[in-house]
Amino acid sequence: DLAFVRPWGFDVAEIRVPVQVRYGTGDVLVPPGHGEWLARHVPNARVIVDDHAGHLSTPDEHLARLQSLVRGLGG
């Protein structure tokens, strides 16, 4: 929630690493507008919008995605 009321300490427009912005339009915890804002402001972000998902609506898929990212980092 603090991300909505305080500066993050960096400008997302300065991000130079690959970023994936993924959000569900049915999210009731983080407004979809936040994902839309990130998609517009993070340079070259890969944006995935799920019109049928909410906040962590498929936890097993999220865990598998994170594990895949860690493996890709050599972890």
PyMOL Python script that loads the backbone (N, CA, C, O; Angstrom):
from pymol import cmd

cmd.read_pdbstr("""\
ATOM      1  N   ASP A   1       0.812  -1.199   0.000  1.00  0.00           N
ATOM      2  CA  ASP A   1       0.000   0.000   0.000  1.00  0.00           C
ATOM      3  C   ASP A   1       0.853   1.259   0.000  1.00  0.00           C
ATOM      4  O   ASP A   1       0.440   2.293  -0.525  1.00  0.00           O
ATOM      5  N   LEU A   2       2.044   1.175   0.589  1.00  0.00           N
ATOM      6  CA  LEU A   2       2.892   2.365   0.638  1.00  0.00           C
ATOM      7  C   LEU A   2       3.339   2.812  -0.745  1.00  0.00           C
ATOM      8  O   LEU A   2       3.684   3.977  -0.941  1.00  0.00           O
ATOM      9  N   ALA A   3       3.336   1.897  -1.702  1.00  0.00           N
ATOM     10  CA  ALA A   3       3.725   2.265  -3.066  1.00  0.00           C
ATOM     11  C   ALA A   3       2.790   3.313  -3.655  1.00  0.00           C
ATOM     12  O   ALA A   3       3.154   4.018  -4.596  1.00  0.00           O
ATOM     13  N   PHE A   4       1.609   3.409  -3.111  1.00  0.00           N
ATOM     14  CA  PHE A   4       0.650   4.387  -3.617  1.00  0.00           C
ATOM     15  C   PHE A   4       0.835   5.768  -3.007  1.00  0.00           C
ATOM     16  O   PHE A   4       0.346   6.750  -3.565  1.00  0.00           O
ATOM     17  N   VAL A   5       1.530   5.871  -1.875  1.00  0.00           N
ATOM     18  CA  VAL A   5       1.578   7.142  -1.157  1.00  0.00           C
ATOM     19  C   VAL A   5       2.981   7.709  -0.953  1.00  0.00           C
ATOM     20  O   VAL A   5       3.124   8.839  -0.486  1.00  0.00           O
ATOM     21  N   ARG A   6       4.003   6.954  -1.289  1.00  0.00           N
ATOM     22  CA  ARG A   6       5.374   7.418  -1.099  1.00  0.00           C
ATOM     23  C   ARG A   6       6.193   7.174  -2.360  1.00  0.00           C
ATOM     24  O   ARG A   6       5.923   6.234  -3.108  1.00  0.00           O
ATOM     25  N   PRO A   7       7.189   8.016  -2.595  1.00  0.00           N
ATOM     26  CA  PRO A   7       8.119   7.740  -3.705  1.00  0.00           C
ATOM     27  C   PRO A   7       8.839   6.411  -3.469  1.00  0.00           C
ATOM     28  O   PRO A   7       9.057   6.009  -2.326  1.00  0.00           O
ATOM     29  N   TRP A   8       9.201   5.744  -4.542  1.00  0.00           N
ATOM     30  CA  TRP A   8       9.846   4.440  -4.445  1.00  0.00           C
ATOM     31  C   TRP A   8      11.347   4.531  -4.246  1.00  0.00           C
ATOM     32  O   TRP A   8      11.988   3.527  -3.936  1.00  0.00           O
ATOM     33  N   GLY A   9      11.919   5.713  -4.417  1.00  0.00           N
ATOM     34  CA  GLY A   9      13.361   5.867  -4.277  1.00  0.00           C
ATOM     35  C   GLY A   9      14.101   5.715  -5.591  1.00  0.00           C
ATOM     36  O   GLY A   9      15.330   5.782  -5.618  1.00  0.00           O
ATOM     37  N   PHE A  10      13.380   5.512  -6.677  1.00  0.00           N
ATOM     38  CA  PHE A  10      13.971   5.442  -8.009  1.00  0.00           C
ATOM     39  C   PHE A  10      12.875   5.769  -9.018  1.00  0.00           C
ATOM     40  O   PHE A  10      11.685   5.704  -8.712  1.00  0.00           O
ATOM     41  N   ASP A  11      13.300   6.117 -10.217  1.00  0.00           N
ATOM     42  CA  ASP A  11      12.363   6.435 -11.293  1.00  0.00           C
ATOM     43  C   ASP A  11      12.227   5.206 -12.188  1.00  0.00           C
ATOM     44  O   ASP A  11      13.216   4.742 -12.756  1.00  0.00           O
ATOM     45  N   VAL A  12      11.022   4.679 -12.319  1.00  0.00           N
ATOM     46  CA  VAL A  12      10.840   3.466 -13.133  1.00  0.00           C
ATOM     47  C   VAL A  12      11.246   3.689 -14.585  1.00  0.00           C
ATOM     48  O   VAL A  12      11.547   2.725 -15.290  1.00  0.00           O
ATOM     49  N   ALA A  13      11.260   4.930 -15.045  1.00  0.00           N
ATOM     50  CA  ALA A  13      11.682   5.234 -16.421  1.00  0.00           C
ATOM     51  C   ALA A  13      13.169   4.970 -16.631  1.00  0.00           C
ATOM     52  O   ALA A  13      13.634   4.912 -17.769  1.00  0.00           O
ATOM     53  N   GLU A  14      13.922   4.809 -15.531  1.00  0.00           N
ATOM     54  CA  GLU A  14      15.361   4.546 -15.625  1.00  0.00           C
ATOM     55  C   GLU A  14      15.699   3.053 -15.611  1.00  0.00           C
ATOM     56  O   GLU A  14      16.872   2.691 -15.698  1.00  0.00           O
ATOM     57  N   ILE A  15      14.711   2.200 -15.505  1.00  0.00           N
ATOM     58  CA  ILE A  15      14.956   0.751 -15.484  1.00  0.00           C
ATOM     59  C   ILE A  15      15.508   0.308 -16.832  1.00  0.00           C
ATOM     60  O   ILE A  15      14.943   0.634 -17.876  1.00  0.00           O
ATOM     61  N   ARG A  16      16.604  -0.430 -16.809  1.00  0.00           N
ATOM     62  CA  ARG A  16      17.250  -0.877 -18.054  1.00  0.00           C
ATOM     63  C   ARG A  16      17.358  -2.399 -18.161  1.00  0.00           C
ATOM     64  O   ARG A  16      17.975  -2.908 -19.097  1.00  0.00           O
ATOM     65  N   VAL A  17      16.777  -3.113 -17.230  1.00  0.00           N
ATOM     66  CA  VAL A  17      16.794  -4.574 -17.280  1.00  0.00           C
ATOM     67  C   VAL A  17      15.431  -5.047 -17.775  1.00  0.00           C
ATOM     68  O   VAL A  17      14.457  -4.298 -17.698  1.00  0.00           O
ATOM     69  N   PRO A  18      15.347  -6.271 -18.280  1.00  0.00           N
ATOM     70  CA  PRO A  18      14.050  -6.773 -18.748  1.00  0.00           C
ATOM     71  C   PRO A  18      13.031  -6.820 -17.606  1.00  0.00           C
ATOM     72  O   PRO A  18      13.335  -7.272 -16.502  1.00  0.00           O
ATOM     73  N   VAL A  19      11.835  -6.351 -17.893  1.00  0.00           N
ATOM     74  CA  VAL A  19      10.763  -6.306 -16.898  1.00  0.00           C
ATOM     75  C   VAL A  19       9.495  -6.862 -17.519  1.00  0.00           C
ATOM     76  O   VAL A  19       9.168  -6.570 -18.669  1.00  0.00           O
ATOM     77  N   GLN A  20       8.791  -7.662 -16.745  1.00  0.00           N
ATOM     78  CA  GLN A  20       7.478  -8.135 -17.150  1.00  0.00           C
ATOM     79  C   GLN A  20       6.456  -7.544 -16.185  1.00  0.00           C
ATOM     80  O   GLN A  20       6.537  -7.750 -14.975  1.00  0.00           O
ATOM     81  N   VAL A  21       5.503  -6.815 -16.732  1.00  0.00           N
ATOM     82  CA  VAL A  21       4.401  -6.276 -15.942  1.00  0.00           C
ATOM     83  C   VAL A  21       3.211  -7.185 -16.196  1.00  0.00           C
ATOM     84  O   VAL A  21       2.718  -7.283 -17.320  1.00  0.00           O
ATOM     85  N   ARG A  22       2.761  -7.842 -15.150  1.00  0.00           N
ATOM     86  CA  ARG A  22       1.671  -8.809 -15.285  1.00  0.00           C
ATOM     87  C   ARG A  22       0.612  -8.462 -14.250  1.00  0.00           C
ATOM     88  O   ARG A  22       0.910  -8.310 -13.065  1.00  0.00           O
ATOM     89  N   TYR A  23      -0.625  -8.340 -14.710  1.00  0.00           N
ATOM     90  CA  TYR A  23      -1.703  -8.045 -13.763  1.00  0.00           C
ATOM     91  C   TYR A  23      -3.027  -8.574 -14.272  1.00  0.00           C
ATOM     92  O   TYR A  23      -3.217  -8.797 -15.468  1.00  0.00           O
ATOM     93  N   GLY A  24      -3.939  -8.771 -13.328  1.00  0.00           N
ATOM     94  CA  GLY A  24      -5.283  -9.220 -13.659  1.00  0.00           C
ATOM     95  C   GLY A  24      -6.266  -8.075 -13.500  1.00  0.00           C
ATOM     96  O   GLY A  24      -6.177  -7.295 -12.552  1.00  0.00           O
ATOM     97  N   THR A  25      -7.185  -7.981 -14.413  1.00  0.00           N
ATOM     98  CA  THR A  25      -8.149  -6.886 -14.352  1.00  0.00           C
ATOM     99  C   THR A  25      -9.157  -7.067 -13.229  1.00  0.00           C
ATOM    100  O   THR A  25      -9.862  -6.122 -12.878  1.00  0.00           O
ATOM    101  N   GLY A  26      -9.237  -8.270 -12.658  1.00  0.00           N
ATOM    102  CA  GLY A  26     -10.156  -8.524 -11.557  1.00  0.00           C
ATOM    103  C   GLY A  26      -9.512  -8.385 -10.186  1.00  0.00           C
ATOM    104  O   GLY A  26     -10.113  -8.767  -9.182  1.00  0.00           O
ATOM    105  N   ASP A  27      -8.296  -7.843 -10.128  1.00  0.00           N
ATOM    106  CA  ASP A  27      -7.583  -7.695  -8.859  1.00  0.00           C
ATOM    107  C   ASP A  27      -8.286  -6.666  -7.980  1.00  0.00           C
ATOM    108  O   ASP A  27      -8.521  -5.535  -8.406  1.00  0.00           O
ATOM    109  N   VAL A  28      -8.618  -7.059  -6.762  1.00  0.00           N
ATOM    110  CA  VAL A  28      -9.275  -6.134  -5.835  1.00  0.00           C
ATOM    111  C   VAL A  28      -8.288  -5.566  -4.807  1.00  0.00           C
ATOM    112  O   VAL A  28      -8.653  -4.676  -4.039  1.00  0.00           O
ATOM    113  N   LEU A  29      -7.046  -6.065  -4.779  1.00  0.00           N
ATOM    114  CA  LEU A  29      -6.042  -5.553  -3.849  1.00  0.00           C
ATOM    115  C   LEU A  29      -5.147  -4.488  -4.479  1.00  0.00           C
ATOM    116  O   LEU A  29      -4.831  -3.478  -3.850  1.00  0.00           O
ATOM    117  N   VAL A  30      -4.745  -4.724  -5.715  1.00  0.00           N
ATOM    118  CA  VAL A  30      -3.926  -3.760  -6.454  1.00  0.00           C
ATOM    119  C   VAL A  30      -4.727  -3.361  -7.685  1.00  0.00           C
ATOM    120  O   VAL A  30      -4.978  -4.194  -8.556  1.00  0.00           O
ATOM    121  N   PRO A  31      -5.129  -2.103  -7.766  1.00  0.00           N
ATOM    122  CA  PRO A  31      -5.968  -1.689  -8.890  1.00  0.00           C
ATOM    123  C   PRO A  31      -5.287  -1.924 -10.240  1.00  0.00           C
ATOM    124  O   PRO A  31      -4.090  -1.673 -10.374  1.00  0.00           O
ATOM    125  N   PRO A  32      -6.022  -2.396 -11.226  1.00  0.00           N
ATOM    126  CA  PRO A  32      -5.444  -2.590 -12.557  1.00  0.00           C
ATOM    127  C   PRO A  32      -4.791  -1.315 -13.099  1.00  0.00           C
ATOM    128  O   PRO A  32      -3.857  -1.386 -13.898  1.00  0.00           O
ATOM    129  N   GLY A  33      -5.274  -0.168 -12.672  1.00  0.00           N
ATOM    130  CA  GLY A  33      -4.664   1.084 -13.110  1.00  0.00           C
ATOM    131  C   GLY A  33      -3.200   1.190 -12.743  1.00  0.00           C
ATOM    132  O   GLY A  33      -2.437   1.873 -13.425  1.00  0.00           O
ATOM    133  N   HIS A  34      -2.796   0.516 -11.666  1.00  0.00           N
ATOM    134  CA  HIS A  34      -1.388   0.517 -11.273  1.00  0.00           C
ATOM    135  C   HIS A  34      -0.558  -0.244 -12.318  1.00  0.00           C
ATOM    136  O   HIS A  34       0.509   0.216 -12.723  1.00  0.00           O
ATOM    137  N   GLY A  35      -1.050  -1.394 -12.743  1.00  0.00           N
ATOM    138  CA  GLY A  35      -0.364  -2.150 -13.793  1.00  0.00           C
ATOM    139  C   GLY A  35      -0.323  -1.377 -15.101  1.00  0.00           C
ATOM    140  O   GLY A  35       0.679  -1.400 -15.815  1.00  0.00           O
ATOM    141  N   GLU A  36      -1.415  -0.693 -15.409  1.00  0.00           N
ATOM    142  CA  GLU A  36      -1.462   0.123 -16.633  1.00  0.00           C
ATOM    143  C   GLU A  36      -0.419   1.233 -16.567  1.00  0.00           C
ATOM    144  O   GLU A  36       0.263   1.513 -17.553  1.00  0.00           O
ATOM    145  N   TRP A  37      -0.299   1.864 -15.395  1.00  0.00           N
ATOM    146  CA  TRP A  37       0.686   2.927 -15.220  1.00  0.00           C
ATOM    147  C   TRP A  37       2.103   2.382 -15.410  1.00  0.00           C
ATOM    148  O   TRP A  37       2.913   2.978 -16.120  1.00  0.00           O
ATOM    149  N   LEU A  38       2.398   1.240 -14.765  1.00  0.00           N
ATOM    150  CA  LEU A  38       3.722   0.636 -14.917  1.00  0.00           C
ATOM    151  C   LEU A  38       4.000   0.296 -16.377  1.00  0.00           C
ATOM    152  O   LEU A  38       5.101   0.531 -16.875  1.00  0.00           O
ATOM    153  N   ALA A  39       3.012  -0.253 -17.055  1.00  0.00           N
ATOM    154  CA  ALA A  39       3.177  -0.620 -18.458  1.00  0.00           C
ATOM    155  C   ALA A  39       3.545   0.597 -19.311  1.00  0.00           C
ATOM    156  O   ALA A  39       4.328   0.485 -20.254  1.00  0.00           O
ATOM    157  N   ARG A  40       2.983   1.743 -18.980  1.00  0.00           N
ATOM    158  CA  ARG A  40       3.279   2.972 -19.735  1.00  0.00           C
ATOM    159  C   ARG A  40       4.625   3.585 -19.363  1.00  0.00           C
ATOM    160  O   ARG A  40       5.230   4.271 -20.187  1.00  0.00           O
ATOM    161  N   HIS A  41       5.106   3.354 -18.148  1.00  0.00           N
ATOM    162  CA  HIS A  41       6.280   4.076 -17.668  1.00  0.00           C
ATOM    163  C   HIS A  41       7.567   3.274 -17.566  1.00  0.00           C
ATOM    164  O   HIS A  41       8.643   3.864 -17.471  1.00  0.00           O
ATOM    165  N   VAL A  42       7.493   1.949 -17.581  1.00  0.00           N
ATOM    166  CA  VAL A  42       8.709   1.134 -17.546  1.00  0.00           C
ATOM    167  C   VAL A  42       9.135   0.874 -18.990  1.00  0.00           C
ATOM    168  O   VAL A  42       8.402   0.241 -19.749  1.00  0.00           O
ATOM    169  N   PRO A  43      10.310   1.357 -19.369  1.00  0.00           N
ATOM    170  CA  PRO A  43      10.750   1.214 -20.761  1.00  0.00           C
ATOM    171  C   PRO A  43      10.820  -0.248 -21.211  1.00  0.00           C
ATOM    172  O   PRO A  43      11.367  -1.103 -20.514  1.00  0.00           O
ATOM    173  N   ASN A  44      10.268  -0.507 -22.366  1.00  0.00           N
ATOM    174  CA  ASN A  44      10.345  -1.825 -23.005  1.00  0.00           C
ATOM    175  C   ASN A  44       9.789  -2.964 -22.161  1.00  0.00           C
ATOM    176  O   ASN A  44      10.179  -4.116 -22.349  1.00  0.00           O
ATOM    177  N   ALA A  45       8.894  -2.665 -21.246  1.00  0.00           N
ATOM    178  CA  ALA A  45       8.310  -3.717 -20.416  1.00  0.00           C
ATOM    179  C   ALA A  45       7.454  -4.644 -21.266  1.00  0.00           C
ATOM    180  O   ALA A  45       6.750  -4.200 -22.173  1.00  0.00           O
ATOM    181  N   ARG A  46       7.521  -5.906 -20.971  1.00  0.00           N
ATOM    182  CA  ARG A  46       6.618  -6.882 -21.578  1.00  0.00           C
ATOM    183  C   ARG A  46       5.368  -6.894 -20.701  1.00  0.00           C
ATOM    184  O   ARG A  46       5.450  -7.156 -19.501  1.00  0.00           O
ATOM    185  N   VAL A  47       4.232  -6.615 -21.288  1.00  0.00           N
ATOM    186  CA  VAL A  47       2.995  -6.461 -20.522  1.00  0.00           C
ATOM    187  C   VAL A  47       2.054  -7.626 -20.806  1.00  0.00           C
ATOM    188  O   VAL A  47       1.759  -7.942 -21.958  1.00  0.00           O
ATOM    189  N   ILE A  48       1.590  -8.256 -19.729  1.00  0.00           N
ATOM    190  CA  ILE A  48       0.637  -9.355 -19.841  1.00  0.00           C
ATOM    191  C   ILE A  48      -0.560  -9.007 -18.964  1.00  0.00           C
ATOM    192  O   ILE A  48      -0.437  -8.865 -17.748  1.00  0.00           O
ATOM    193  N   VAL A  49      -1.709  -8.875 -19.598  1.00  0.00           N
ATOM    194  CA  VAL A  49      -2.943  -8.553 -18.877  1.00  0.00           C
ATOM    195  C   VAL A  49      -3.861  -9.766 -18.948  1.00  0.00           C
ATOM    196  O   VAL A  49      -4.144 -10.275 -20.032  1.00  0.00           O
ATOM    197  N   ASP A  50      -4.320 -10.223 -17.801  1.00  0.00           N
ATOM    198  CA  ASP A  50      -5.241 -11.357 -17.742  1.00  0.00           C
ATOM    199  C   ASP A  50      -6.619 -10.831 -17.342  1.00  0.00           C
ATOM    200  O   ASP A  50      -6.835 -10.415 -16.204  1.00  0.00           O
ATOM    201  N   ASP A  51      -7.532 -10.859 -18.289  1.00  0.00           N
ATOM    202  CA  ASP A  51      -8.882 -10.342 -18.051  1.00  0.00           C
ATOM    203  C   ASP A  51      -9.708 -11.217 -17.120  1.00  0.00           C
ATOM    204  O   ASP A  51     -10.814 -10.839 -16.734  1.00  0.00           O
ATOM    205  N   HIS A  52      -9.179 -12.390 -16.752  1.00  0.00           N
ATOM    206  CA  HIS A  52      -9.938 -13.316 -15.913  1.00  0.00           C
ATOM    207  C   HIS A  52      -9.285 -13.538 -14.549  1.00  0.00           C
ATOM    208  O   HIS A  52      -9.776 -14.340 -13.755  1.00  0.00           O
ATOM    209  N   ALA A  53      -8.184 -12.836 -14.270  1.00  0.00           N
ATOM    210  CA  ALA A  53      -7.439 -13.087 -13.032  1.00  0.00           C
ATOM    211  C   ALA A  53      -7.628 -11.963 -12.030  1.00  0.00           C
ATOM    212  O   ALA A  53      -7.952 -10.827 -12.374  1.00  0.00           O
ATOM    213  N   GLY A  54      -7.412 -12.330 -10.783  1.00  0.00           N
ATOM    214  CA  GLY A  54      -7.386 -11.366  -9.689  1.00  0.00           C
ATOM    215  C   GLY A  54      -6.000 -11.356  -9.091  1.00  0.00           C
ATOM    216  O   GLY A  54      -5.022 -11.649  -9.778  1.00  0.00           O
ATOM    217  N   HIS A  55      -5.906 -11.024  -7.822  1.00  0.00           N
ATOM    218  CA  HIS A  55      -4.628 -10.953  -7.128  1.00  0.00           C
ATOM    219  C   HIS A  55      -4.173 -12.365  -6.755  1.00  0.00           C
ATOM    220  O   HIS A  55      -4.804 -13.030  -5.934  1.00  0.00           O
ATOM    221  N   LEU A  56      -3.082 -12.813  -7.361  1.00  0.00           N
ATOM    222  CA  LEU A  56      -2.553 -14.163  -7.118  1.00  0.00           C
ATOM    223  C   LEU A  56      -3.640 -15.225  -7.223  1.00  0.00           C
ATOM    224  O   LEU A  56      -3.737 -16.117  -6.380  1.00  0.00           O
ATOM    225  N   SER A  57      -4.449 -15.117  -8.259  1.00  0.00           N
ATOM    226  CA  SER A  57      -5.579 -16.042  -8.403  1.00  0.00           C
ATOM    227  C   SER A  57      -5.136 -17.468  -8.722  1.00  0.00           C
ATOM    228  O   SER A  57      -5.905 -18.409  -8.530  1.00  0.00           O
ATOM    229  N   THR A  58      -3.914 -17.636  -9.202  1.00  0.00           N
ATOM    230  CA  THR A  58      -3.386 -18.971  -9.475  1.00  0.00           C
ATOM    231  C   THR A  58      -2.015 -19.103  -8.810  1.00  0.00           C
ATOM    232  O   THR A  58      -0.995 -19.022  -9.495  1.00  0.00           O
ATOM    233  N   PRO A  59      -1.969 -19.303  -7.497  1.00  0.00           N
ATOM    234  CA  PRO A  59      -0.682 -19.295  -6.783  1.00  0.00           C
ATOM    235  C   PRO A  59       0.312 -20.335  -7.290  1.00  0.00           C
ATOM    236  O   PRO A  59       1.515 -20.072  -7.296  1.00  0.00           O
ATOM    237  N   ASP A  60      -0.150 -21.495  -7.711  1.00  0.00           N
ATOM    238  CA  ASP A  60       0.779 -22.513  -8.214  1.00  0.00           C
ATOM    239  C   ASP A  60       1.477 -22.037  -9.486  1.00  0.00           C
ATOM    240  O   ASP A  60       2.669 -22.286  -9.671  1.00  0.00           O
ATOM    241  N   GLU A  61       0.746 -21.360 -10.354  1.00  0.00           N
ATOM    242  CA  GLU A  61       1.355 -20.821 -11.580  1.00  0.00           C
ATOM    243  C   GLU A  61       2.370 -19.736 -11.243  1.00  0.00           C
ATOM    244  O   GLU A  61       3.433 -19.667 -11.859  1.00  0.00           O
ATOM    245  N   HIS A  62       2.051 -18.894 -10.275  1.00  0.00           N
ATOM    246  CA  HIS A  62       2.979 -17.836  -9.876  1.00  0.00           C
ATOM    247  C   HIS A  62       4.259 -18.431  -9.302  1.00  0.00           C
ATOM    248  O   HIS A  62       5.355 -17.967  -9.618  1.00  0.00           O
ATOM    249  N   LEU A  63       4.131 -19.440  -8.474  1.00  0.00           N
ATOM    250  CA  LEU A  63       5.305 -20.093  -7.903  1.00  0.00           C
ATOM    251  C   LEU A  63       6.164 -20.712  -9.005  1.00  0.00           C
ATOM    252  O   LEU A  63       7.387 -20.571  -8.986  1.00  0.00           O
ATOM    253  N   ALA A  64       5.547 -21.383  -9.946  1.00  0.00           N
ATOM    254  CA  ALA A  64       6.293 -21.992 -11.056  1.00  0.00           C
ATOM    255  C   ALA A  64       7.022 -20.919 -11.871  1.00  0.00           C
ATOM    256  O   ALA A  64       8.163 -21.126 -12.285  1.00  0.00           O
ATOM    257  N   ARG A  65       6.370 -19.770 -12.101  1.00  0.00           N
ATOM    258  CA  ARG A  65       6.992 -18.670 -12.831  1.00  0.00           C
ATOM    259  C   ARG A  65       8.208 -18.142 -12.085  1.00  0.00           C
ATOM    260  O   ARG A  65       9.256 -17.910 -12.688  1.00  0.00           O
ATOM    261  N   LEU A  66       8.075 -17.952 -10.780  1.00  0.00           N
ATOM    262  CA  LEU A  66       9.199 -17.459  -9.984  1.00  0.00           C
ATOM    263  C   LEU A  66      10.341 -18.454  -9.967  1.00  0.00           C
ATOM    264  O   LEU A  66      11.503 -18.059 -10.059  1.00  0.00           O
ATOM    265  N   GLN A  67      10.035 -19.737  -9.853  1.00  0.00           N
ATOM    266  CA  GLN A  67      11.072 -20.756  -9.868  1.00  0.00           C
ATOM    267  C   GLN A  67      11.813 -20.752 -11.205  1.00  0.00           C
ATOM    268  O   GLN A  67      13.031 -20.921 -11.251  1.00  0.00           O
ATOM    269  N   SER A  68      11.070 -20.559 -12.280  1.00  0.00           N
ATOM    270  CA  SER A  68      11.677 -20.489 -13.605  1.00  0.00           C
ATOM    271  C   SER A  68      12.627 -19.298 -13.714  1.00  0.00           C
ATOM    272  O   SER A  68      13.707 -19.402 -14.297  1.00  0.00           O
ATOM    273  N   LEU A  69      12.209 -18.167 -13.145  1.00  0.00           N
ATOM    274  CA  LEU A  69      13.085 -16.989 -13.167  1.00  0.00           C
ATOM    275  C   LEU A  69      14.357 -17.236 -12.385  1.00  0.00           C
ATOM    276  O   LEU A  69      15.440 -16.851 -12.826  1.00  0.00           O
ATOM    277  N   VAL A  70      14.243 -17.872 -11.232  1.00  0.00           N
ATOM    278  CA  VAL A  70      15.417 -18.160 -10.414  1.00  0.00           C
ATOM    279  C   VAL A  70      16.364 -19.107 -11.158  1.00  0.00           C
ATOM    280  O   VAL A  70      17.578 -18.901 -11.155  1.00  0.00           O
ATOM    281  N   ARG A  71      15.815 -20.133 -11.789  1.00  0.00           N
ATOM    282  CA  ARG A  71      16.643 -21.060 -12.556  1.00  0.00           C
ATOM    283  C   ARG A  71      17.368 -20.325 -13.676  1.00  0.00           C
ATOM    284  O   ARG A  71      18.527 -20.618 -13.970  1.00  0.00           O
ATOM    285  N   GLY A  72      16.684 -19.368 -14.301  1.00  0.00           N
ATOM    286  CA  GLY A  72      17.294 -18.594 -15.371  1.00  0.00           C
ATOM    287  C   GLY A  72      18.446 -17.717 -14.899  1.00  0.00           C
ATOM    288  O   GLY A  72      19.300 -17.314 -15.690  1.00  0.00           O
ATOM    289  N   LEU A  73      18.460 -17.427 -13.604  1.00  0.00           N
ATOM    290  CA  LEU A  73      19.539 -16.638 -13.015  1.00  0.00           C
ATOM    291  C   LEU A  73      20.688 -17.519 -12.517  1.00  0.00           C
ATOM    292  O   LEU A  73      21.675 -17.030 -11.967  1.00  0.00           O
ATOM    293  N   GLY A  74      20.533 -18.818 -12.721  1.00  0.00           N
ATOM    294  CA  GLY A  74      21.567 -19.743 -12.275  1.00  0.00           C
ATOM    295  C   GLY A  74      21.392 -20.220 -10.855  1.00  0.00           C
ATOM    296  O   GLY A  74      22.299 -20.822 -10.280  1.00  0.00           O
ATOM    297  N   GLY A  75      20.196 -19.947 -10.267  1.00  0.00           N
ATOM    298  CA  GLY A  75      19.965 -20.313  -8.869  1.00  0.00           C
ATOM    299  C   GLY A  75      19.330 -21.641  -8.690  1.00  0.00           C
ATOM    300  O   GLY A  75      19.085 -22.061  -7.560  1.00  0.00           O
TER     301      GLY A  75
END
""", "prot")
cmd.dss("prot")
cmd.show_as("cartoon", "prot")
cmd.util.cbc("prot")
cmd.orient("prot")
